Amino acid sequence: MSSALPLAGASLLQPIGVKALYGLTLHGNHLLAVDPFRGYLLRLDPKTEQVEVLNTSQAEAFYGATGVACWQDQLWFSCDHTVYTTTLSAMQPEPVLTLPYPADGIAVWENTLYVSCKKGGCIFVCDRTSGQRITQFPAPGIGVENLSVWGDYLWACDQTEQTVYCLDRATGELIVKMLTPFDTPTGIAVPPHTTPDSGTVWVAYANEEPYVRDDPNGEEPFVLTFRDRTLIHPLSYRWYKEANYCRTTGYLVEMTYVEEIDTLEDAQPLENVEWRIAFPTSTDRQRVKSVEPVGLPFTEVQQAGDRIACFRFDRIDPNQRHLFGWKALVEVYGIKYQLTP
């Protein structure tokens, strides 16, 4: 199987010099995020992939920050148990509210501030200026969640469940949930006028990846180890209400299946051999685009509703060798069924 390519030319952003991206929010045509390990408040341009550090002199205040939200020129960010606010121009953070548990993610819509709290198991709804609590509703997932909001919908990404949830902003009622293509989503930003039916949202991820480290002066020149990986990826989705599932970002995968016939000693020749190999199946989460033969031609047949490649040999002698099979292009998507207990 070859490496998978994202469909529709979706761009993947991997900022240079950043250890981990947490929290994500839109500010005009740019994305804002925080790096809690370096204390960076970052502005990213999705078109050019340029990254700018906005808090060049106030990095200490952003150490440990995990959530960020923006409304006009005002910024909110969560750090430990406290939510702070500041203007983007002045960069003088002031506390808005303090929770008994760590504040994980935040979002702001008009005069309302939303704060997710894993240990509390809920999302707090507060006044954005005074920090006074208005109400609260249960968190949709079980892990650490980051938030984003637009219009009537509140969006949350869960690091443990690798899932994005769309909620009713007023009641917290779950509308739709969708699977992310990478694990540990740590931030989400929803473009204007996004609806639960279909669209694209920005999702940030922070985790580790294995790689081979080249050390020519060491005893072992090649060492398998791990390194930090953080990225931002546009998550495209479509909710199929009638079928009760939501399908997310697809990838074009090339699959190859090949059989080999080698020589055999003291074997009898075979006459009129028919060798059948099943094609990949088209399902809700994947669609077979094309299948072509490898090595020898085949005839496509149907068996119990499945597509089968049929290779026919008039005679196979013990001293013969053959390679034959198929190569398929398959669109593979993430899928999340909308099941309730």
VOPA-951055 format. One record per residue (C-alpha): residue in three letters; residue number from 1; x, y, z negated. Coordinates in steps of 0.25 Angstrom, whole numbers. Each point is the difference from the previous one (the first is absolute). Layout:
BEGIN
<rec miti="Ala" lummar="NUM" c1="X" c2="Y" c3="Z"/>
...
//
This chain:
BEGIN
<rec miti="Met" lummar="1" c1="0" c2="0" c3="0"/>
<rec miti="Ser" lummar="2" c1="5" c2="14" c3="4"/>
<rec miti="Ser" lummar="3" c1="0" c2="12" c3="-9"/>
<rec miti="Ala" lummar="4" c1="-14" c2="7" c3="0"/>
<rec miti="Leu" lummar="5" c1="-2" c2="13" c3="7"/>
<rec miti="Pro" lummar="6" c1="-11" c2="10" c3="-6"/>
<rec miti="Leu" lummar="7" c1="-12" c2="2" c3="10"/>
<rec miti="Ala" lummar="8" c1="-4" c2="14" c3="5"/>
<rec miti="Gly" lummar="9" c1="14" c2="6" c3="-2"/>
<rec miti="Ala" lummar="10" c1="-1" c2="2" c3="-14"/>
<rec miti="Ser" lummar="11" c1="12" c2="8" c3="-6"/>
<rec miti="Leu" lummar="12" c1="7" c2="-5" c3="-13"/>
<rec miti="Leu" lummar="13" c1="7" c2="11" c3="-8"/>
<rec miti="Gln" lummar="14" c1="13" c2="-4" c3="-8"/>
<rec miti="Pro" lummar="15" c1="6" c2="13" c3="-6"/>
<rec miti="Ile" lummar="16" c1="15" c2="0" c3="-2"/>
<rec miti="Gly" lummar="17" c1="5" c2="2" c3="-14"/>
<rec miti="Val" lummar="18" c1="-13" c2="-4" c3="-7"/>
<rec miti="Lys" lummar="19" c1="0" c2="-11" c3="-10"/>
<rec miti="Ala" lummar="20" c1="-15" c2="-1" c3="-2"/>
<rec miti="Leu" lummar="21" c1="-12" c2="7" c3="5"/>
<rec miti="Tyr" lummar="22" c1="-12" c2="2" c3="-10"/>
<rec miti="Gly" lummar="23" c1="-12" c2="8" c3="2"/>
<rec miti="Leu" lummar="24" c1="-4" c2="5" c3="13"/>
<rec miti="Thr" lummar="25" c1="-8" c2="12" c3="4"/>
<rec miti="Leu" lummar="26" c1="-3" c2="9" c3="12"/>
<rec miti="His" lummar="27" c1="4" c2="15" c3="1"/>
<rec miti="Gly" lummar="28" c1="-3" c2="5" c3="14"/>
<rec miti="Asn" lummar="29" c1="7" c2="-9" c3="10"/>
<rec miti="His" lummar="30" c1="10" c2="-5" c3="-10"/>
<rec miti="Leu" lummar="31" c1="0" c2="-11" c3="-11"/>
<rec miti="Leu" lummar="32" c1="5" c2="3" c3="-14"/>
<rec miti="Ala" lummar="33" c1="5" c2="-11" c3="-9"/>
<rec miti="Val" lummar="34" c1="9" c2="-2" c3="-12"/>
<rec miti="Asp" lummar="35" c1="12" c2="-9" c3="-3"/>
<rec miti="Pro" lummar="36" c1="-1" c2="-3" c3="-15"/>
<rec miti="Phe" lummar="37" c1="14" c2="-5" c3="-1"/>
<rec miti="Arg" lummar="38" c1="7" c2="12" c3="6"/>
<rec miti="Gly" lummar="39" c1="-10" c2="11" c3="-4"/>
<rec miti="Tyr" lummar="40" c1="-3" c2="4" c3="15"/>
<rec miti="Leu" lummar="41" c1="-12" c2="7" c3="5"/>
<rec miti="Leu" lummar="42" c1="0" c2="-3" c3="14"/>
<rec miti="Arg" lummar="43" c1="-6" c2="6" c3="13"/>
<rec miti="Leu" lummar="44" c1="-1" c2="-9" c3="12"/>
<rec miti="Asp" lummar="45" c1="-3" c2="3" c3="14"/>
<rec miti="Pro" lummar="46" c1="-7" c2="-13" c3="6"/>
<rec miti="Lys" lummar="47" c1="3" c2="5" c3="14"/>
<rec miti="Thr" lummar="48" c1="15" c2="3" c3="-1"/>
<rec miti="Glu" lummar="49" c1="3" c2="-9" c3="-13"/>
<rec miti="Gln" lummar="50" c1="7" c2="12" c3="-6"/>
<rec miti="Val" lummar="51" c1="1" c2="0" c3="-15"/>
<rec miti="Glu" lummar="52" c1="2" c2="12" c3="-9"/>
<rec miti="Val" lummar="53" c1="2" c2="1" c3="-15"/>
<rec miti="Leu" lummar="54" c1="-9" c2="11" c3="-5"/>
<rec miti="Asn" lummar="55" c1="4" c2="0" c3="-15"/>
<rec miti="Thr" lummar="56" c1="15" c2="2" c3="2"/>
<rec miti="Ser" lummar="57" c1="1" c2="7" c3="-14"/>
<rec miti="Gln" lummar="58" c1="-11" c2="-7" c3="-7"/>
<rec miti="Ala" lummar="59" c1="3" c2="-15" c3="2"/>
<rec miti="Glu" lummar="60" c1="0" c2="-2" c3="-15"/>
<rec miti="Ala" lummar="61" c1="-15" c2="2" c3="-2"/>
<rec miti="Phe" lummar="62" c1="-3" c2="-10" c3="11"/>
<rec miti="Tyr" lummar="63" c1="8" c2="-12" c3="-6"/>
<rec miti="Gly" lummar="64" c1="-10" c2="-11" c3="-2"/>
<rec miti="Ala" lummar="65" c1="-11" c2="6" c3="8"/>
<rec miti="Thr" lummar="66" c1="-9" c2="-10" c3="6"/>
<rec miti="Gly" lummar="67" c1="-12" c2="8" c3="6"/>
<rec miti="Val" lummar="68" c1="-1" c2="13" c3="8"/>
<rec miti="Ala" lummar="69" c1="-12" c2="8" c3="5"/>
<rec miti="Cys" lummar="70" c1="-1" c2="13" c3="7"/>
<rec miti="Trp" lummar="71" c1="-12" c2="10" c3="2"/>
<rec miti="Gln" lummar="72" c1="4" c2="12" c3="9"/>
<rec miti="Asp" lummar="73" c1="13" c2="5" c3="-6"/>
<rec miti="Gln" lummar="74" c1="-2" c2="-6" c3="-14"/>
<rec miti="Leu" lummar="75" c1="7" c2="-13" c3="-4"/>
<rec miti="Trp" lummar="76" c1="-3" c2="-10" c3="-10"/>
<rec miti="Phe" lummar="77" c1="8" c2="-12" c3="-4"/>
<rec miti="Ser" lummar="78" c1="0" c2="-11" c3="-11"/>
<rec miti="Cys" lummar="79" c1="12" c2="-4" c3="-9"/>
<rec miti="Asp" lummar="80" c1="-1" c2="-9" c3="-11"/>
<rec miti="His" lummar="81" c1="-13" c2="3" c3="-8"/>
<rec miti="Thr" lummar="82" c1="-1" c2="14" c3="5"/>
<rec miti="Val" lummar="83" c1="-6" c2="7" c3="13"/>
<rec miti="Tyr" lummar="84" c1="7" c2="13" c3="4"/>
<rec miti="Thr" lummar="85" c1="-3" c2="11" c3="10"/>
<rec miti="Thr" lummar="86" c1="8" c2="11" c3="7"/>
<rec miti="Thr" lummar="87" c1="0" c2="8" c3="12"/>
<rec miti="Leu" lummar="88" c1="9" c2="-5" c3="12"/>
<rec miti="Ser" lummar="89" c1="6" c2="14" c3="0"/>
<rec miti="Ala" lummar="90" c1="4" c2="2" c3="-14"/>
<rec miti="Met" lummar="91" c1="3" c2="-14" c3="-5"/>
<rec miti="Gln" lummar="92" c1="-3" c2="2" c3="-15"/>
<rec miti="Pro" lummar="93" c1="-8" c2="-12" c3="-5"/>
<rec miti="Glu" lummar="94" c1="-10" c2="1" c3="-11"/>
<rec miti="Pro" lummar="95" c1="-8" c2="-11" c3="-7"/>
<rec miti="Val" lummar="96" c1="-14" c2="-1" c3="4"/>
<rec miti="Leu" lummar="97" c1="-4" c2="-13" c3="-8"/>
<rec miti="Thr" lummar="98" c1="6" c2="-11" c3="-8"/>
<rec miti="Leu" lummar="99" c1="-6" c2="-14" c3="-1"/>
<rec miti="Pro" lummar="100" c1="3" c2="-11" c3="-11"/>
<rec miti="Tyr" lummar="101" c1="5" c2="-9" c3="11"/>
<rec miti="Pro" lummar="102" c1="9" c2="3" c3="12"/>
<rec miti="Ala" lummar="103" c1="-6" c2="7" c3="12"/>
<rec miti="Asp" lummar="104" c1="3" c2="-7" c3="12"/>
<rec miti="Gly" lummar="105" c1="-7" c2="7" c3="12"/>
<rec miti="Ile" lummar="106" c1="-7" c2="13" c3="3"/>
<rec miti="Ala" lummar="107" c1="-9" c2="6" c3="10"/>
<rec miti="Val" lummar="108" c1="-7" c2="14" c3="1"/>
<rec miti="Trp" lummar="109" c1="-12" c2="4" c3="7"/>
<rec miti="Glu" lummar="110" c1="-5" c2="15" c3="-2"/>
<rec miti="Asn" lummar="111" c1="-1" c2="1" c3="-15"/>
<rec miti="Thr" lummar="112" c1="1" c2="-14" c3="-4"/>
<rec miti="Leu" lummar="113" c1="12" c2="-8" c3="-4"/>
<rec miti="Tyr" lummar="114" c1="0" c2="-15" c3="1"/>
<rec miti="Val" lummar="115" c1="11" c2="-8" c3="-8"/>
<rec miti="Ser" lummar="116" c1="2" c2="-15" c3="0"/>
<rec miti="Cys" lummar="117" c1="4" c2="-8" c3="-12"/>
<rec miti="Lys" lummar="118" c1="4" c2="-15" c3="0"/>
<rec miti="Lys" lummar="119" c1="1" c2="-2" c3="-15"/>
<rec miti="Gly" lummar="120" c1="-14" c2="7" c3="-1"/>
<rec miti="Gly" lummar="121" c1="-5" c2="-8" c3="11"/>
<rec miti="Cys" lummar="122" c1="-8" c2="12" c3="6"/>
<rec miti="Ile" lummar="123" c1="1" c2="13" c3="8"/>
<rec miti="Phe" lummar="124" c1="-2" c2="13" c3="-8"/>
<rec miti="Val" lummar="125" c1="-8" c2="11" c3="6"/>
<rec miti="Cys" lummar="126" c1="4" c2="14" c3="-5"/>
<rec miti="Asp" lummar="127" c1="0" c2="15" c3="2"/>
<rec miti="Arg" lummar="128" c1="12" c2="3" c3="8"/>
<rec miti="Thr" lummar="129" c1="2" c2="13" c3="-8"/>
<rec miti="Ser" lummar="130" c1="-3" c2="-3" c3="-14"/>
<rec miti="Gly" lummar="131" c1="3" c2="-15" c3="0"/>
<rec miti="Gln" lummar="132" c1="-13" c2="-2" c3="-7"/>
<rec miti="Arg" lummar="133" c1="-6" c2="-14" c3="3"/>
<rec miti="Ile" lummar="134" c1="-13" c2="-1" c3="8"/>
<rec miti="Thr" lummar="135" c1="-2" c2="-15" c3="1"/>
<rec miti="Gln" lummar="136" c1="7" c2="-12" c3="3"/>
<rec miti="Phe" lummar="137" c1="-2" c2="-13" c3="8"/>
<rec miti="Pro" lummar="138" c1="6" c2="-14" c3="1"/>
<rec miti="Ala" lummar="139" c1="13" c2="-2" c3="9"/>
<rec miti="Pro" lummar="140" c1="-3" c2="-8" c3="12"/>
<rec miti="Gly" lummar="141" c1="13" c2="-9" c3="-2"/>
<rec miti="Ile" lummar="142" c1="9" c2="-5" c3="-11"/>
<rec miti="Gly" lummar="143" c1="13" c2="6" c3="4"/>
<rec miti="Val" lummar="144" c1="6" c2="14" c3="0"/>
<rec miti="Glu" lummar="145" c1="-8" c2="9" c3="9"/>
<rec miti="Asn" lummar="146" c1="2" c2="12" c3="8"/>
<rec miti="Leu" lummar="147" c1="-11" c2="9" c3="5"/>
<rec miti="Ser" lummar="148" c1="-4" c2="9" c3="11"/>
<rec miti="Val" lummar="149" c1="-13" c2="7" c3="3"/>
<rec miti="Trp" lummar="150" c1="-8" c2="6" c3="11"/>
<rec miti="Gly" lummar="151" c1="-14" c2="5" c3="1"/>
<rec miti="Asp" lummar="152" c1="-10" c2="-11" c3="-7"/>
<rec miti="Tyr" lummar="153" c1="11" c2="-11" c3="-1"/>
<rec miti="Leu" lummar="154" c1="11" c2="-3" c3="-10"/>
<rec miti="Trp" lummar="155" c1="11" c2="-9" c3="5"/>
<rec miti="Ala" lummar="156" c1="9" c2="-9" c3="-9"/>
<rec miti="Cys" lummar="157" c1="12" c2="-9" c3="4"/>
<rec miti="Asp" lummar="158" c1="3" c2="-11" c3="-10"/>
<rec miti="Gln" lummar="159" c1="15" c2="-5" c3="-1"/>
<rec miti="Thr" lummar="160" c1="-4" c2="-13" c3="-6"/>
<rec miti="Glu" lummar="161" c1="-11" c2="-4" c3="10"/>
<rec miti="Gln" lummar="162" c1="6" c2="6" c3="12"/>
<rec miti="Thr" lummar="163" c1="-13" c2="6" c3="3"/>
<rec miti="Val" lummar="164" c1="-6" c2="14" c3="3"/>
<rec miti="Tyr" lummar="165" c1="-14" c2="3" c3="-5"/>
<rec miti="Cys" lummar="166" c1="-10" c2="10" c3="4"/>
<rec miti="Leu" lummar="167" c1="-10" c2="5" c3="-11"/>
<rec miti="Asp" lummar="168" c1="-11" c2="9" c3="-1"/>
<rec miti="Arg" lummar="169" c1="6" c2="13" c3="-6"/>
<rec miti="Ala" lummar="170" c1="-12" c2="3" c3="-9"/>
<rec miti="Thr" lummar="171" c1="-3" c2="-14" c3="-6"/>
<rec miti="Gly" lummar="172" c1="13" c2="-8" c3="2"/>
<rec miti="Glu" lummar="173" c1="-9" c2="-11" c3="8"/>
<rec miti="Leu" lummar="174" c1="9" c2="-9" c3="9"/>
<rec miti="Ile" lummar="175" c1="-3" c2="2" c3="15"/>
<rec miti="Val" lummar="176" c1="10" c2="-7" c3="7"/>
<rec miti="Lys" lummar="177" c1="14" c2="-7" c3="-3"/>
<rec miti="Met" lummar="178" c1="11" c2="-3" c3="10"/>
<rec miti="Leu" lummar="179" c1="14" c2="-7" c3="0"/>
<rec miti="Thr" lummar="180" c1="13" c2="7" c3="2"/>
<rec miti="Pro" lummar="181" c1="11" c2="-6" c3="9"/>
<rec miti="Phe" lummar="182" c1="11" c2="2" c3="-10"/>
<rec miti="Asp" lummar="183" c1="0" c2="-3" c3="-15"/>
<rec miti="Thr" lummar="184" c1="1" c2="10" c3="-11"/>
<rec miti="Pro" lummar="185" c1="-8" c2="12" c3="5"/>
<rec miti="Thr" lummar="186" c1="4" c2="12" c3="-8"/>
<rec miti="Gly" lummar="187" c1="-7" c2="12" c3="6"/>
<rec miti="Ile" lummar="188" c1="-11" c2="3" c3="10"/>
<rec miti="Ala" lummar="189" c1="-4" c2="13" c3="7"/>
<rec miti="Val" lummar="190" c1="-13" c2="1" c3="8"/>
<rec miti="Pro" lummar="191" c1="-2" c2="9" c3="12"/>
<rec miti="Pro" lummar="192" c1="-12" c2="10" c3="1"/>
<rec miti="His" lummar="193" c1="-13" c2="-6" c3="4"/>
<rec miti="Thr" lummar="194" c1="4" c2="-15" c3="-3"/>
<rec miti="Thr" lummar="195" c1="-12" c2="-9" c3="-2"/>
<rec miti="Pro" lummar="196" c1="-1" c2="-15" c3="-5"/>
<rec miti="Asp" lummar="197" c1="-4" c2="-5" c3="14"/>
<rec miti="Ser" lummar="198" c1="13" c2="1" c3="7"/>
<rec miti="Gly" lummar="199" c1="12" c2="9" c3="1"/>
<rec miti="Thr" lummar="200" c1="15" c2="2" c3="-5"/>
<rec miti="Val" lummar="201" c1="6" c2="3" c3="-13"/>
<rec miti="Trp" lummar="202" c1="14" c2="2" c3="-4"/>
<rec miti="Val" lummar="203" c1="6" c2="-10" c3="-10"/>
<rec miti="Ala" lummar="204" c1="13" c2="1" c3="-7"/>
<rec miti="Tyr" lummar="205" c1="7" c2="-13" c3="-5"/>
<rec miti="Ala" lummar="206" c1="12" c2="-2" c3="-9"/>
<rec miti="Asn" lummar="207" c1="7" c2="-14" c3="-3"/>
<rec miti="Glu" lummar="208" c1="12" c2="-8" c3="3"/>
<rec miti="Glu" lummar="209" c1="5" c2="-8" c3="12"/>
<rec miti="Pro" lummar="210" c1="11" c2="-10" c3="2"/>
<rec miti="Tyr" lummar="211" c1="12" c2="3" c3="9"/>
<rec miti="Val" lummar="212" c1="14" c2="-5" c3="3"/>
<rec miti="Arg" lummar="213" c1="10" c2="9" c3="-6"/>
<rec miti="Asp" lummar="214" c1="13" c2="0" c3="8"/>
<rec miti="Asp" lummar="215" c1="12" c2="1" c3="-9"/>
<rec miti="Pro" lummar="216" c1="13" c2="-3" c3="9"/>
<rec miti="Asn" lummar="217" c1="9" c2="1" c3="-12"/>
<rec miti="Gly" lummar="218" c1="-7" c2="-9" c3="-9"/>
<rec miti="Glu" lummar="219" c1="1" c2="-15" c3="-3"/>
<rec miti="Glu" lummar="220" c1="-13" c2="-2" c3="7"/>
<rec miti="Pro" lummar="221" c1="-1" c2="10" c3="12"/>
<rec miti="Phe" lummar="222" c1="-15" c2="-2" c3="1"/>
<rec miti="Val" lummar="223" c1="-9" c2="0" c3="-12"/>
<rec miti="Leu" lummar="224" c1="-15" c2="-1" c3="-1"/>
<rec miti="Thr" lummar="225" c1="-6" c2="11" c3="-9"/>
<rec miti="Phe" lummar="226" c1="-11" c2="10" c3="-2"/>
<rec miti="Arg" lummar="227" c1="-2" c2="15" c3="3"/>
<rec miti="Asp" lummar="228" c1="-10" c2="10" c3="-2"/>
<rec miti="Arg" lummar="229" c1="-10" c2="2" c3="11"/>
<rec miti="Thr" lummar="230" c1="-11" c2="11" c3="1"/>
<rec miti="Leu" lummar="231" c1="-8" c2="4" c3="11"/>
<rec miti="Ile" lummar="232" c1="-13" c2="7" c3="5"/>
<rec miti="His" lummar="233" c1="-9" c2="-7" c3="10"/>
<rec miti="Pro" lummar="234" c1="-13" c2="4" c3="6"/>
<rec miti="Leu" lummar="235" c1="-11" c2="-10" c3="-4"/>
<rec miti="Ser" lummar="236" c1="-10" c2="-2" c3="11"/>
<rec miti="Tyr" lummar="237" c1="-13" c2="-7" c3="-4"/>
<rec miti="Arg" lummar="238" c1="-14" c2="-3" c3="5"/>
<rec miti="Trp" lummar="239" c1="-12" c2="-5" c3="-8"/>
<rec miti="Tyr" lummar="240" c1="-9" c2="-11" c3="6"/>
<rec miti="Lys" lummar="241" c1="-12" c2="2" c3="-9"/>
<rec miti="Glu" lummar="242" c1="-8" c2="-11" c3="7"/>
<rec miti="Ala" lummar="243" c1="11" c2="-10" c3="-2"/>
<rec miti="Asn" lummar="244" c1="4" c2="5" c3="-14"/>
<rec miti="Tyr" lummar="245" c1="15" c2="2" c3="2"/>
<rec miti="Cys" lummar="246" c1="10" c2="11" c3="3"/>
<rec miti="Arg" lummar="247" c1="11" c2="-1" c3="9"/>
<rec miti="Thr" lummar="248" c1="13" c2="8" c3="-1"/>
<rec miti="Thr" lummar="249" c1="12" c2="3" c3="8"/>
<rec miti="Gly" lummar="250" c1="4" c2="-11" c3="11"/>
<rec miti="Tyr" lummar="251" c1="13" c2="-5" c3="5"/>
<rec miti="Leu" lummar="252" c1="3" c2="-7" c3="13"/>
<rec miti="Val" lummar="253" c1="7" c2="-13" c3="-3"/>
<rec miti="Glu" lummar="254" c1="7" c2="-9" c3="10"/>
<rec miti="Met" lummar="255" c1="-1" c2="-15" c3="-4"/>
<rec miti="Thr" lummar="256" c1="7" c2="-11" c3="7"/>
<rec miti="Tyr" lummar="257" c1="-3" c2="-15" c3="-2"/>
<rec miti="Val" lummar="258" c1="9" c2="-10" c3="8"/>
<rec miti="Glu" lummar="259" c1="1" c2="-15" c3="-1"/>
<rec miti="Glu" lummar="260" c1="13" c2="-8" c3="4"/>
<rec miti="Ile" lummar="261" c1="0" c2="-14" c3="6"/>
<rec miti="Asp" lummar="262" c1="14" c2="-6" c3="-2"/>
<rec miti="Thr" lummar="263" c1="6" c2="-13" c3="5"/>
<rec miti="Leu" lummar="264" c1="-3" c2="-13" c3="-7"/>
<rec miti="Glu" lummar="265" c1="7" c2="-13" c3="0"/>
<rec miti="Asp" lummar="266" c1="-7" c2="-13" c3="2"/>
<rec miti="Ala" lummar="267" c1="-13" c2="7" c3="3"/>
<rec miti="Gln" lummar="268" c1="-11" c2="-4" c3="10"/>
<rec miti="Pro" lummar="269" c1="-4" c2="10" c3="11"/>
<rec miti="Leu" lummar="270" c1="-13" c2="7" c3="-2"/>
<rec miti="Glu" lummar="271" c1="-10" c2="2" c3="12"/>
<rec miti="Asn" lummar="272" c1="-11" c2="11" c3="1"/>
<rec miti="Val" lummar="273" c1="4" c2="7" c3="-13"/>
<rec miti="Glu" lummar="274" c1="-9" c2="12" c3="-4"/>
<rec miti="Trp" lummar="275" c1="6" c2="9" c3="-11"/>
<rec miti="Arg" lummar="276" c1="-9" c2="10" c3="-6"/>
<rec miti="Ile" lummar="277" c1="4" c2="13" c3="-8"/>
<rec miti="Ala" lummar="278" c1="-10" c2="9" c3="-6"/>
<rec miti="Phe" lummar="279" c1="0" c2="15" c3="2"/>
<rec miti="Pro" lummar="280" c1="-1" c2="10" c3="-11"/>
<rec miti="Thr" lummar="281" c1="-14" c2="3" c3="-4"/>
<rec miti="Ser" lummar="282" c1="-8" c2="13" c3="2"/>
<rec miti="Thr" lummar="283" c1="-6" c2="4" c3="-14"/>
<rec miti="Asp" lummar="284" c1="-5" c2="12" c3="-7"/>
<rec miti="Arg" lummar="285" c1="14" c2="4" c3="-4"/>
<rec miti="Gln" lummar="286" c1="7" c2="-4" c3="13"/>
<rec miti="Arg" lummar="287" c1="-2" c2="0" c3="15"/>
<rec miti="Val" lummar="288" c1="8" c2="-8" c3="11"/>
<rec miti="Lys" lummar="289" c1="4" c2="10" c3="11"/>
<rec miti="Ser" lummar="290" c1="7" c2="-10" c3="9"/>
<rec miti="Val" lummar="291" c1="7" c2="-14" c3="1"/>
<rec miti="Glu" lummar="292" c1="10" c2="-4" c3="10"/>
<rec miti="Pro" lummar="293" c1="7" c2="-13" c3="2"/>
<rec miti="Val" lummar="294" c1="15" c2="-3" c3="-4"/>
<rec miti="Gly" lummar="295" c1="8" c2="-10" c3="7"/>
<rec miti="Leu" lummar="296" c1="-11" c2="-8" c3="7"/>
<rec miti="Pro" lummar="297" c1="-14" c2="5" c3="5"/>
<rec miti="Phe" lummar="298" c1="-13" c2="-4" c3="-7"/>
<rec miti="Thr" lummar="299" c1="-15" c2="-1" c3="2"/>
<rec miti="Glu" lummar="300" c1="-9" c2="7" c3="-10"/>
<rec miti="Val" lummar="301" c1="-11" c2="-9" c3="-5"/>
<rec miti="Gln" lummar="302" c1="-11" c2="1" c3="-11"/>
<rec miti="Gln" lummar="303" c1="0" c2="-9" c3="-12"/>
<rec miti="Ala" lummar="304" c1="-11" c2="2" c3="-11"/>
<rec miti="Gly" lummar="305" c1="0" c2="15" c3="4"/>
<rec miti="Asp" lummar="306" c1="15" c2="2" c3="-1"/>
<rec miti="Arg" lummar="307" c1="9" c2="4" c3="12"/>
<rec miti="Ile" lummar="308" c1="10" c2="-11" c3="2"/>
<rec miti="Ala" lummar="309" c1="13" c2="-1" c3="9"/>
<rec miti="Cys" lummar="310" c1="0" c2="-13" c3="8"/>
<rec miti="Phe" lummar="311" c1="13" c2="-5" c3="5"/>
<rec miti="Arg" lummar="312" c1="0" c2="-12" c3="10"/>
<rec miti="Phe" lummar="313" c1="11" c2="-10" c3="3"/>
<rec miti="Asp" lummar="314" c1="-1" c2="-10" c3="10"/>
<rec miti="Arg" lummar="315" c1="11" c2="-8" c3="-6"/>
<rec miti="Ile" lummar="316" c1="10" c2="2" c3="-11"/>
<rec miti="Asp" lummar="317" c1="12" c2="-8" c3="0"/>
<rec miti="Pro" lummar="318" c1="9" c2="-3" c3="-12"/>
<rec miti="Asn" lummar="319" c1="12" c2="8" c3="6"/>
<rec miti="Gln" lummar="320" c1="-8" c2="13" c3="3"/>
<rec miti="Arg" lummar="321" c1="0" c2="13" c3="-8"/>
<rec miti="His" lummar="322" c1="-11" c2="11" c3="0"/>
<rec miti="Leu" lummar="323" c1="-3" c2="13" c3="-6"/>
<rec miti="Phe" lummar="324" c1="-14" c2="5" c3="1"/>
<rec miti="Gly" lummar="325" c1="-10" c2="9" c3="-8"/>
<rec miti="Trp" lummar="326" c1="-6" c2="14" c3="0"/>
<rec miti="Lys" lummar="327" c1="3" c2="14" c3="-3"/>
<rec miti="Ala" lummar="328" c1="-12" c2="9" c3="-5"/>
<rec miti="Leu" lummar="329" c1="-2" c2="14" c3="-3"/>
<rec miti="Val" lummar="330" c1="-9" c2="2" c3="-12"/>
<rec miti="Glu" lummar="331" c1="-6" c2="13" c3="-6"/>
<rec miti="Val" lummar="332" c1="0" c2="-3" c3="-16"/>
<rec miti="Tyr" lummar="333" c1="-7" c2="9" c3="-9"/>
<rec miti="Gly" lummar="334" c1="-2" c2="2" c3="-15"/>
<rec miti="Ile" lummar="335" c1="-14" c2="-4" c3="-5"/>
<rec miti="Lys" lummar="336" c1="-7" c2="2" c3="-13"/>
<rec miti="Tyr" lummar="337" c1="-14" c2="-6" c3="-2"/>
<rec miti="Gln" lummar="338" c1="-10" c2="8" c3="-8"/>
<rec miti="Leu" lummar="339" c1="-3" c2="-10" c3="-10"/>
<rec miti="Thr" lummar="340" c1="-6" c2="3" c3="-14"/>
<rec miti="Pro" lummar="341" c1="0" c2="-10" c3="-12"/>
//
